[in-house]
Amino acid sequence: MIETLDKPREIGSDAFKIEYSKNIPDRVLIDDVVSYLGEYRFNLQKYSYSFSYKNGKLRDPHRGDSMEDLSQRAIDRKTTQWKSPLREQAEKSGFQKLDRQLQQAKTGDSIVWLSPMGAKEEGYGDYGFVFVGKVNGDASEKRISMTAIRIENPTIDQFNRINEEVGQEKTTFQKAEDFLANPKVVKNLPEKSIDSILKKVFEFKPNEKVQKMFDYIIDKMKPIISDLADLLINPWKTKEEKMRGLHSVENYAIKLQADYESFGNENVIYIKGHDNNLRVMDIVREYGHEPPKVAGSCGSTSGKDGFSTSNIFGKASGLNSVLSEQEWFNCPKCEYKADGPVGNQCPGCGLTKEAYAKETGITCE
């Protein structure tokens, strides 16, 4: 276990006083790095998550935070950037609705939650997600296993069809937020496999080769991913050092993927270092440059806006919190960039939070 300093962590702009009182455990960051690489660098079709349901809330199993609270933090990040948090607010409503349904859920019940992609201009990729979960456990504490299934180029009509076939509810939703706000716990999920339904509706084709490659490469990269987590939670490292560390791991994963695909043989993959004890410092000089940009990964490529992902659970990534530390206010009107707290008013043009809220309907409180 990597040691962490027991000290409160402050995230976001001091101008609006968003404080997160808990450190991010190293296990959370390790899982988040793996999930991040799977989505953005491997285009992984399926990724599994585990949660607990305790005291009426769906919770991250490593830090115990409720997913409702974590979704609120995603809202906070958007409001400090003076951007619309409508999608994140729908996700929070979805977690609240799911919490209420899970109170009565029993072992064997299923969860269906659909997430169409967001707008391209906001950085979202051409893919959405179908989340399918399973409930286990008793009334005091339930265990929730959830699989995120990536769907390329879906349409709203197709998501409505999935709601009817898998979610057992006919819907005529018109926008992504309607799906995000309405997860459903269902009983007696059709016996035919989810993959066969997805194939019928989306022409989904499972790619076991990519899953095998991902599992193999991530296993080989365990030491360096663990070292990256250590770097990310180190309060004495600068944000630039943390970004270079993440870039190094991303670029190295891309290199290993290219090796794997070029030779078609796991044995050709070359891992730097000795005895599989690779560390970030071993590769940062060669691989620390900014990696190729992909839609949705602006959290890595800019380190400011957070991840524009359609993955509901990716929004709660610890990477979002770590890499958005000490980001000062950027004015949406005159583009003034502050290097310290600015309070309630932009020093560049005088725009206030209240005036911005009146103009746009977006509150920053």
N, C-alpha and C positions, 0 to 999 in steps of 0.2 A: 504494500500500500504506500502510495506517495504521500509524504507529509504535507499538510497545509497549515498556514498560519491562521490561528483563531482570531480573526479580525474582521469587523464589518466591511463589506464591499459596497462602494457607491457607484452606481451605474447611471450613465446618461448625463444630461446637462445640469450643472448646479443651479442654473437659472430657474428650473422648475422643481428642484428638490425631489428627484426620484431616488429613493434609497432602498436598496435590497440588503436586508440585514444578515443574510446567510452566505457563507462561502459556498462556492460550487465544488462539490466533491470531485476528486480526480476521476472516479468511475463514471460520473455523468459526462465529463468532457471526452473520455475515451469512447464511450458509446456514441456521443454526438459527432465526433470526428469520423467514426466508421460510417454512421448514417449519412453524413455529409458527403463523404467520398462515394458512397453507394449511389446517391441520387445524382450528384453533379458530375462525377468523373467516370462512373461505370454505367450510368443509365440503368441502374438495377431495377428489374421489374417488380420484385417483391422484397419487402424488408419487414422484419417482425419486431414488435415492441411488447414490453411487459409492464403492467401497472398493478397497483393495489387499489382497492376501494375500501376506504376506512373512514369512519366518522362522517359518513354521508358524502364523501368526496372521492373522485378519481384522483389518484396521486402518483407522482413520480416515485418509483420504488427506492431510489438511491438517496434522495434528499427529503422526501416526505412532503414536498410542496404540492398543493392541489393544482390540478391542471387549470382550474378556473383562475387561480392566482397567477399562474404562469402566462395564461392568455391575456390577463390584464396588463402584464408587463409588456407584451407585444403591442397592446394599445398605447401604453405609455411611450414606447419608443416612437411610434408614429406621431403622437401628438407633440412630442418635443421637437420633432422634425417639421412640425406644422403641416403634416400630410393627413389625408383622410384615413381614419381608422375603421371605416365601415366594415371591411372584410373581417378584421380582427374582432370587432364587436359581435359580428355574427358567429364567429368561432367561439367566443366566450358564452354567448347565449346557448350554443350547441352543447358546450360542456355542462352548463347549468341544467339543461333539459336531460342530458344523459345521466347526470348525478341523480336526478329525481327518479328516472326509470330504473336505475340500478338498485334502488332501495328494495324493490319488489322482485328483482331478477333472481333466478335460481340457476344452479349448476346445469349446464347444457344449453342455456339460452344464448342467443347470438346477438351481435351488434352489427348494424349496417349504418355506415356514415359515408356520404359522398361529398367530394371536393372538386368541383370543376376548377379549371385554371383561372387565374386572374388576368387582367389586361396586360397586353404586351408592353404598352408604354410604361407600365409600372414594374417591368423587369421579369414578369412571369414567363415561363417556358410554354411550349406547345403541348403540355401534358397536365392531366389532372390525376386524382386518386380515388380509388374505391377502397374503403377501409372495412374489413370484416373481422369481427372479434368474437371471442368465446368467453363465457362466464364460468368460473369455478369457485368453490368455497362456500362458506356459511354466512349467516347474517352478520357476524361480528367483523369479518374481514373477507372480502372476495378478491380473487386473483383474476385479472383480465389480460388475456393474450390478444394482441391486435396485429393484423397483417395489413400493411400498406401496399396496395397493388397499383402500379403506375400504368396509366392509360394514355396512349399517344393520340393527339388530335381528336378528342371526343367532342360531342355536341351536347347542348342542353337537352335536346329531345332524347338522346341516348341515355343520359343520366335519369331522366324521368322513367324510361323503360326499365332501367336497373332497379329503381325504387319499387316498381310494380312487381318485378320478377323475384328480386332478392329481399327487398324491404317489405314486401307484402302490403304495399300501399300505392294506390294510383295517385300520381301527382301531376300537376301541370305547372310546375315552377318555371319561372322565366329568367331567373338570374342566379348566379353562383351563391349569393348570400342566403337564398332560400334553402338551399341544400345544406349549407354549413350550419344553419341554425336549427336543423331538424334531423339529428341522428335518431336511430330507433333501435330499441331492444325487441327482438322478435323471437317467437317460439316456433318450433317445428320448421326450421329452415329446410327448403326443398332438398331432397336427398341427392338430386343431381348436383354434380360438383359446381363450385363457383366458377372454376375455369371454363366449364362448358357454357355457362350462361354468359360469361364475359366474351367468349369466342363468338357466340351468336349475336350479341348486341354490338360489340366493339371490334370484332374480328381479332380478338386478343390471342396471341400465340406465345405460350411460355417458352422462354429461352434458357434451357438448363445449362448451356455452355457458359453463358455470361455469369450465372450464379456460381458455377463451379470455379471459374476464373477468379471472381471476386473473393470467394471464401479462401481460396489458396493464397492469393496475394495478401489479403488482410492478415492471415495467419503468419505469413512471413514478416509482415510489417509491425507485429505486436510491440516489439521493443521500442521502435521509433515513435509509434503512436502514443505509447505510455510516456515517453520522454517529452513529447509535444504537450501532453496534458500537464506535465510538471512545469513546463515553460509557461503555459497559458495562465496558470494559477499563481505564478511567482510575482508577488507585488513589486519586486524590485526591477523587473524587466519592463522596458518601455513597450508601448503599443506597437511601435515599428518593429521591434525585435519579435514580438508575438506574431505579427503579420508575416514577417519573413519566415518564421518557423512553420506556419501553416502553409505558406506558399511552397516551401521546400518539400513538405510531406505530400502536397497535392502533385507537384511536378514529378516527384519520385514515383508516386503511384501511377501516373500517366506513363512514365518510362517503363515500369514493370509490366503494365498492361500491353504496351507496344511489343515488348519482348515476347510475352506470352502469345500474343496473336500472330506475330511474325513467324515464330518457330513451331507453334502448335504443340509445344512440349513443356510441361511444367519444369522439367529439370534444367532448362536453359536459363531460367531466371537467376540473375546474379544479384546477390545482396551484399552491399558494401559492409565493411567492418568484419569483426571476428566473433565467432561464437554467438551469432545472432544478437549481439548487444549494440546494435546500431543506435546512434543518437543523432539528434537534429544537427548538432555542431559538426558532425561528420559529413553532412551533405549540403549545408546551408550555402556554402560558397558556390557550388555548382548548380544548385537547384533553387536558390532563394529568390529568383526573379519572379515577377508576376506571371501566373499561369494563364493559359488561354481563357478568355471570358466565355461563360456560358449563361444563357438566360436563367435567371433565378438565383445566381450565386453572387449577387452584388455584395453580400456580406463579406465574402472573401476578397473580391476584387477592389472594393472601395473601403471596406471596413467601417462604413458609416450607416448605411441604410438598413442593415439587417437582411435576412434572407427573404427574397421575394418568392417563397415557395408555396405551392398549393398543398404541401404536406402539413396538415394541421399540427402534427406533433413536432415537425421540424421548426415551427415558429417558437417553440419553447426551448430551443437549443441553447445550451450553455455557451456555445460559441457566440451567439448573438450578444449575450451579456458581456462576455470578456472583451470582445473586439469592438464594443461600442463604448468602452470606458473613456471618460474624459473627452467626450465629443461636445464641443461648445456650440452655442447657438448659431444657426445659419438662417438669415432672414429670407423668407420666401418672396418678399417684395423687391428688395434692393440687393439681395445676395450678400449683404454684409456678413462677414465671418468673424465671430468673436474668439478671442483667445483667453477668455475668462467669463465668469458669470455676468449676465446683463440685467437680471431682474425682470421687470414687467414690460420693458420698452426697448425696441431696437435702437442702438446708438447711431445707426446709419441714417434711418429715415423717420424714426419716431413712431413706427408702427407698434401698437400695444397688443397684448393678447386679447383684450376685450374687443378692439377694433377688428382684429383678424377674425374673431369668432362671429362678429356681426356680419362681416362681409361674406364669409364662407360657410357659416353654420358649424364649423369645427371648433370645439372647445379644447383648450390646452391645459385644463385643470384635471 
